[in-house]
């Protein structure tokens, strides 16, 4: 993934859309990479993009892993509740978090 090594390889105008698709179809390794990138960035906007991508995962297991991250102080401080919305109001399943 060129973006991981050098974020400048992906136009800022495309980042959110690309991250959303990557997060939606993420496997465990990809989700972990998104999480690592989120932890490393200082940009509030980029943190939000990574959170949203992780929360949009089709895998119920990965979506469950994203929920506790939304309770971190930095998530609430930035005023981004989209992680909770993405997990709690999924468009593809009414029983996404049930196992």
C-alpha positions in Angstrom: 0.0 0.0 0.0 1.8 3.1 -1.2 -0.3 5.4 1.0 1.0 3.7 4.1 4.6 4.4 3.2 3.9 7.9 1.7 0.5 9.5 2.2 1.4 12.0 -0.5 0.9 9.3 -3.1 -2.9 9.8 -2.7 -4.5 13.1 -3.5 -6.0 14.7 -0.4 -9.3 15.1 -2.3 -9.5 11.3 -2.7 -8.3 10.1 0.7 -11.7 10.0 2.5 -13.4 8.1 -0.3 -10.5 5.6 -0.7 -10.2 5.1 3.0 -14.0 4.4 3.2 -13.8 1.7 0.6 -10.6 0.2 2.1 -12.2 0.2 5.6 -15.5 -1.2 4.4 -13.8 -4.2 2.9 -11.0 -4.5 5.4 -9.6 -7.7 6.8 -7.9 -7.9 10.1 -4.5 -6.8 8.8 -6.0 -3.9 6.9 -8.0 -2.8 9.9 -4.9 -3.0 12.1 -3.0 -0.8 9.5 -5.8 1.8 9.6 -5.7 1.8 13.4 -1.9 2.3 13.4 -2.2 5.2 11.0 -4.9 6.7 13.1 -2.7 6.5 16.2 0.3 8.1 14.4 -1.4 11.1 12.8 -1.7 14.4 14.6 -4.4 15.6 12.2 -7.9 15.7 13.7 -9.3 15.4 10.2 -7.2 12.4 9.3 -8.1 10.7 12.7 -11.7 11.1 11.7 -11.2 9.6 8.3 -9.4 6.6 9.8 -12.1 6.1 12.5 -14.8 6.3 9.9 -13.1 3.8 7.7 -12.6 1.4 10.6 -16.2 1.8 11.7 -17.6 1.1 8.3 -16.1 -2.4 8.2 -18.5 -5.0 6.9 -17.0 -7.5 9.3 -19.0 -7.5 12.5 -15.9 -8.5 14.4 -13.9 -5.5 13.1 -16.9 -3.2 13.7 -17.0 -4.4 17.4 -13.3 -3.7 17.7 -13.9 -0.1 16.6 -16.6 0.7 19.2 -14.3 0.9 22.2 -12.0 3.3 20.4 -14.9 5.7 20.1 -14.9 6.1 23.9 -11.4 7.5 24.0 -11.2 11.0 25.2 -9.7 12.2 21.9 -12.7 10.9 20.0 -15.2 12.9 22.1 -13.0 16.0 22.2 -13.0 16.2 18.5 -16.8 16.0 18.5 -17.0 13.1 16.0 -19.8 10.8 16.7 -19.9 9.2 13.3 -18.1 6.1 14.6 -21.0 5.3 16.8 -23.5 6.1 14.1 -21.7 4.0 11.6 -21.6 1.0 13.9 -25.0 1.4 15.5 -27.0 2.3 12.4 -25.6 0.0 9.7 -27.1 0.1 6.3 -26.4 -3.6 5.5 -27.7 -5.5 8.5 -30.1 -4.8 11.4 -28.2 -7.3 13.6 -24.6 -6.3 12.8 -23.3 -6.4 16.4 -25.1 -9.5 17.5 -23.3 -12.8 17.4 
